Amino acid sequence: MDEDDPDGNFSESTRIAVEHFQQQAGLPVTGTVDKATLDALNSPDAQEYTIAIGTENDDVRDIQERLYELGYISKVTGYFGDDTERAVKKFQKLNDLPEDGKVTKAVREMLYSEDAVSNAFSYGDESPEILTFQQRLKDLGYLTTTPDGKFGPDTRAAVKRFQENSGLVADGYIGPATKAALMSKDAQGNALSIGAEGADVEKVQQLLKKLGYMSKVTGYFGSTTDSAVRSFQHNNGLKVDGKVGKKTMALLTSGKAKKSTGVNITGANASSFVEVAKSKLGCRYVRGAKGPDKFDCSGFVYWCLNKVGVKQGYMTSHGWAKSNKYTKIKNIKDLKKGDIIVFKGHVGIIAGGGMMIDASSSNGKVVRRSYTSNWCKRMFICGFRVF
């Protein structure tokens, strides 16, 4: 199970976890905690959940999907056979992990890390196919340098931005999933939106400030900038989506843009984010699920962010803890409505009033509950302010 605040509720996800434990411990698989199972759980020899050859369940499918994204396997079946074992061993070898072909907690964390080494096109590679990818990235507005067939730092940065905008893990590699999304007719064009930061965001904010749509330049694209962009788009006859793409940028920099009329158009903000999270209360917890009707804790945060227009790739709690994309909150007492809360092994969304909304493995569903319990205080790592 995920590292989650225990509540004494024997949910469906608890039963499944018991079955996995019984299977691995060589006990009758009943999903019921009898004396033999309890003794095995409390034994000093009890082993952590390990997925290995012969296993067939949703966890295997989740792992295969990530191995596919990274270019280690060619198909997803849900069954852990010889092909999957070979793929795991190769992943372990390239990522400096013990090469036993088994998926432990450490392997799962590395699989979803931005530091994971891919078996795909990556930094330092050079080929005609990379040139094709670069030309596509340039057409979509991600690559600002001239395509040359060499996978350098500019290409890696462009790939990461594309992956973020496409809901993929932003690891900077062009694996099968990234390749398919990039070459698709529906590929996402580059556009600044909530969560972006840097010199390009500052430039947009300066233009919006000059036109009277906002009062402060920060370099971070938060809900204030989102509202200013939407107001600008509304006043200038553009599609109102809060994103600064080619058309919005062209008009902003044209000298023909209309100034603010004082009409404020709100879009993605902390309140709308929490409302989206509330709409999923009661949805079933399923490990590795990313919505729309079943989630694990990471998948829930990922789905809710993307639903309100924040293009954020899927990240585990380990990935969130290492992130530097958003403003980091170090004290649990400083968290506000709409912030992301990160625990060791778990993530949730702050709902306000000392409550959070999260996909809970112990409850077996998405719940609204306190984040001030002793467990929460003990396991708290940090928070992030997106809006």
C-alpha positions in Angstrom: 0.0 0.0 0.0 1.0 3.6 -0.3 2.5 5.2 2.8 -0.8 6.7 4.0 -2.3 7.8 7.3 -3.8 4.5 8.7 -7.5 4.9 9.7 -8.5 1.3 10.7 -10.7 0.9 7.6 -10.4 -2.4 5.9 -11.1 -1.2 2.3 -11.0 -3.0 -1.0 -7.4 -1.7 -1.6 -6.4 -3.2 1.8 -7.8 -6.5 0.8 -5.9 -6.4 -2.5 -2.7 -5.5 -0.5 -3.3 -8.5 1.8 -3.7 -10.8 -1.2 -0.4 -9.5 -2.7 1.3 -10.1 0.6 -0.1 -13.6 1.0 0.9 -14.5 -2.5 4.5 -13.3 -2.0 4.7 -15.0 1.4 3.5 -18.3 0.0 0.3 -18.3 2.0 -3.3 -19.2 0.8 -4.5 -16.1 -1.0 -7.8 -15.2 0.7 -7.5 -11.5 1.3 -8.4 -12.2 5.0 -5.9 -11.5 7.8 -5.9 -14.8 9.7 -3.4 -15.8 12.3 -0.8 -17.1 9.8 -1.0 -13.9 7.8 -0.7 -11.7 10.9 2.3 -13.7 12.1 3.9 -13.4 8.7 3.2 -9.6 8.6 4.8 -9.1 12.1 7.8 -11.4 11.3 11.2 -9.7 11.0 11.6 -11.7 7.8 8.6 -10.1 6.2 9.6 -8.8 2.7 8.5 -5.6 1.0 6.2 -5.9 -2.1 8.2 -7.1 -5.0 6.8 -7.6 -8.5 8.6 -10.4 -10.4 8.2 -12.9 -13.2 4.8 -14.7 -13.2 2.9 -11.8 -11.7 -0.2 -10.6 -13.5 -2.1 -7.6 -12.2 -2.7 -3.8 -12.7 0.6 -3.0 -11.1 2.4 -5.0 -13.8 0.5 -3.1 -16.5 1.5 0.2 -14.8 5.2 -0.7 -14.8 5.1 -1.9 -18.4 3.5 1.4 -19.5 6.4 3.3 -17.9 9.0 0.9 -19.4 7.3 1.4 -22.8 7.6 5.2 -22.3 11.3 4.8 -21.6 11.8 2.5 -24.6 12.6 -0.8 -22.8 9.6 -2.8 -24.1 7.4 -2.8 -27.2 4.0 -3.8 -25.7 1.9 -3.7 -22.5 0.2 -7.0 -21.5 -0.3 -6.9 -17.8 1.7 -10.1 -17.4 5.2 -10.2 -16.1 6.9 -12.6 -18.5 10.5 -13.1 -19.8 10.3 -9.9 -22.0 9.4 -7.8 -19.0 12.1 -9.4 -16.8 14.7 -8.6 -19.5 13.4 -5.0 -19.8 13.6 -4.5 -16.0 17.2 -6.0 -15.9 18.3 -3.6 -18.6 16.6 -0.7 -16.8 18.4 -1.7 -13.6 21.7 -1.9 -15.4 21.5 1.5 -17.0 20.3 3.1 -13.7 22.9 1.5 -11.4 20.5 -0.7 -9.6 20.9 -4.4 -8.6 20.2 -6.4 -11.8 17.8 -9.1 -10.5 14.8 -8.4 -12.8 12.5 -7.6 -9.9 10.5 -4.4 -9.3 11.0 -3.3 -5.7 10.1 0.1 -4.2 13.5 1.5 -5.2 12.9 0.4 -8.8 9.4 1.9 -8.9 10.8 5.3 -7.5 13.5 5.4 -10.2 11.1 4.4 -13.0 9.0 7.6 -12.3 12.0 9.8 -11.6 13.1 12.5 -14.0 16.6 11.1 -13.4 15.6 7.7 -14.9 18.0 6.7 -17.8 16.1 5.8 -20.9 16.7 3.2 -23.6 15.6 5.8 -26.2 16.9 8.8 -28.0 18.7 10.9 -25.4 21.3 13.6 -24.7 24.4 13.2 -26.9 22.8 11.1 -29.6 22.9 12.1 -33.3 20.8 10.8 -36.1 18.5 11.7 -39.0 15.6 10.7 -36.9 16.6 13.2 -34.2 16.6 15.9 -36.9 13.0 15.0 -37.7 12.0 15.3 -34.1 13.8 18.6 -33.8 12.0 20.0 -36.8 8.7 18.9 -35.3 9.6 20.5 -31.9 10.5 23.7 -33.8 7.2 23.7 -35.7 5.4 23.4 -32.4 7.3 26.3 -30.9 9.4 24.3 -28.4 12.8 24.4 -30.1 14.3 27.9 -30.6 17.6 26.8 -32.2 18.3 25.4 -35.7 17.7 21.7 -36.0 21.0 19.8 -36.6 20.3 16.2 -35.7 22.3 16.4 -32.5 20.5 15.8 -29.2 22.0 18.7 -27.1 20.8 20.7 -24.1 18.4 22.8 -26.2 16.7 19.7 -27.5 16.5 18.1 -24.1 14.9 21.3 -22.7 12.4 21.4 -25.6 11.5 17.7 -25.1 10.9 18.3 -21.4 8.6 21.2 -22.0 6.7 19.2 -24.6 6.3 16.3 -22.2 5.0 18.5 -19.4 2.4 20.0 -21.8 1.4 16.5 -23.0 1.0 15.0 -19.5 4.0 12.7 -19.8 6.8 12.2 -17.3 9.3 15.1 -18.1 12.5 13.0 -18.3 13.9 14.6 -21.5 14.1 11.4 -23.5 12.3 10.6 -26.7 10.9 7.1 -26.1 7.9 5.5 -27.9 5.2 7.3 -26.0 6.9 10.7 -26.4 7.6 10.0 -30.1 4.0 9.0 -30.7 2.7 12.2 -29.0 5.2 14.4 -30.7 4.5 13.1 -34.2 0.7 13.0 -33.7 -1.5 15.5 -35.6 -2.9 16.4 -32.2 0.5 17.3 -30.7 0.4 20.1 -28.1 2.0 23.3 -29.3 4.1 25.3 -26.9 2.3 27.8 -24.8 3.1 29.5 -21.5 0.6 28.6 -18.8 0.2 28.2 -15.1 3.4 26.8 -13.6 5.8 28.3 -16.1 8.6 30.7 -15.0 11.6 32.5 -16.4 12.6 35.3 -18.7 9.8 34.5 -21.3 7.2 34.8 -18.5 8.7 38.1 -17.4 8.5 39.4 -20.9 4.8 38.5 -21.1 4.1 40.1 -17.7 5.8 43.3 -18.7 3.7 43.6 -21.8 0.5 42.8 -19.8 1.5 45.4 -17.2 2.1 48.1 -19.8 -1.4 47.4 -21.2 -2.9 47.6 -17.7 -3.8 44.0 -17.2 -1.6 43.3 -14.2 0.4 45.4 -11.7 3.5 43.3 -10.8 6.2 41.4 -12.8 7.3 38.2 -10.9 8.6 35.8 -13.5 6.2 33.2 -12.3 3.0 32.3 -14.2 0.4 31.9 -11.4 -3.3 32.5 -11.2 -2.9 36.3 -11.3 -1.1 36.1 -14.7 -3.6 33.5 -15.9 -6.4 36.0 -15.1 -4.5 38.8 -16.9 -4.0 36.7 -20.0 -7.6 35.6 -20.1 -8.7 39.3 -19.7 -6.4 40.3 -22.5 -7.6 37.5 -24.8 -11.3 38.4 -24.1 -10.7 42.1 -24.8 -8.8 41.4 -28.0 -11.1 38.8 -29.6 -8.8 35.8 -29.0 -9.7 32.3 -27.7 -9.9 32.7 -23.9 -7.8 29.8 -22.5 -5.2 31.6 -20.3 -2.3 30.3 -22.4 0.2 32.4 -24.2 0.6 30.6 -27.5 1.6 31.9 -30.9 -1.5 34.0 -31.6 -1.6 35.6 -28.1 2.1 36.4 -28.2 1.9 37.8 -31.7 -0.8 40.3 -30.7 0.9 41.1 -27.4 4.0 42.1 -29.2 2.3 43.8 -32.2 1.7 47.2 -30.9 -2.0 46.8 -31.9 -3.2 45.2 -28.7 -6.1 46.8 -26.8 -5.5 48.1 -23.3 -7.4 46.8 -20.3 -11.0 47.9 -19.9 -11.1 46.8 -16.2 -13.0 43.6 -17.0 -11.4 40.8 -15.0 -11.7 37.2 -16.4 -10.8 34.6 -13.8 -9.7 31.1 -14.8 -7.6 28.5 -13.1 -7.0 29.3 -9.5 -6.8 27.7 -6.0 -10.6 27.6 -5.7 -11.3 26.0 -9.0 -8.5 23.5 -8.4 -10.1 22.5 -5.0 -13.6 22.3 -6.6 -12.2 19.9 -9.2 -10.7 17.8 -6.4 -14.0 17.8 -4.5 -15.8 16.6 -7.5 -13.9 13.3 -7.3 -14.6 12.5 -3.6 -15.5 8.9 -3.3 -13.8 7.7 -6.5 -12.0 4.4 -6.0 -8.3 4.2 -5.1 -6.4 2.0 -7.5 -2.6 1.9 -7.4 -1.1 3.5 -10.6 -4.5 4.9 -11.8 -4.5 8.4 -13.2 -8.3 9.1 -13.6 -10.9 10.0 -14.5 -12.8 7.8 -12.1 -10.0 5.9 -10.2 -6.8 7.2 -8.8 -3.7 6.6 -6.7 -2.4 9.6 -4.8 0.0 10.8 -7.5 -2.5 10.2 -10.3 -5.1 12.3 -8.4 -3.0 15.4 -8.1 -1.8 14.9 -11.7 -5.4 14.7 -13.0 -6.7 17.6 -11.0 -3.9 19.9 -12.1 -4.3 19.1 -15.8 -8.1 19.4 -15.5 -7.7 23.1 -14.5 -5.2 23.7 -17.3 -1.9 23.2 -15.4 0.2 21.1 -17.7 2.1 19.0 -15.1 3.4 15.5 -15.8 2.8 12.6 -13.5 5.1 12.6 -10.5 5.3 10.4 -7.5 5.8 11.9 -4.0 9.5 11.3 -4.4 9.5 13.4 -7.7 7.4 16.1 -6.0 9.8 16.3 -3.1 12.7 17.0 -5.5 10.8 19.4 -7.7 11.9 23.1 -8.0 9.2 24.1 -10.5 6.8 25.8 -8.0 7.2 27.9 -4.8 8.2 25.4 -2.1 6.5 25.6 1.3 8.7 24.2 4.1 6.4 24.6 7.1 3.1 22.7 7.2 1.5 25.6 9.1 2.0 27.9 6.1 0.0 25.8 3.6 -3.0 27.4 2.0 -6.0 26.3 0.0 -4.9 24.9 -3.4 -1.4 24.0 -2.3 0.1 20.6 -3.0 1.1 18.7 0.2 3.9 16.2 0.0 4.5 13.4 2.6 7.0 10.6 2.5 5.3 8.3 0.0 2.1 10.3 -0.3 0.7 13.5 -1.8 -2.6 15.5 -1.6 -4.3 18.8 -2.2 -5.0 21.3 0.6 -8.7 22.1 0.7 -8.5 24.8 3.5 -9.5 24.8 7.1 -6.9 22.2 8.1 -8.3 19.7 5.6 -6.8 18.0 2.5 -8.3 15.9 -0.3 -6.3 12.9 -1.4 -6.6 9.5 -3.0 -6.2 7.3 0.1 -5.0 3.7 0.0 -6.1 3.1 3.6 -9.6 4.4 2.8 -9.7 2.9 -0.6 -11.1 6.1 -2.2 -10.7 9.8 -2.6 -11.4 11.5 0.8 -11.4 14.8 2.5 -9.7 14.7 5.9 -7.4 16.5 8.3 -3.7 17.0 7.5 -2.9 17.9 11.2 -2.7 14.3 12.6 0.5 13.1 14.2 1.2 10.9 11.1 0.9 13.9 8.8 3.2 16.0 10.9 5.7 13.2 11.2 5.7 12.3 7.5 5.4 15.9 6.0 8.2 16.8 3.6 7.1 20.1 2.0 4.3 21.8 0.1 4.1 23.6 -3.3 2.2 26.7 -4.2 1.0 26.4 -7.8 -1.6 29.2 -7.8 
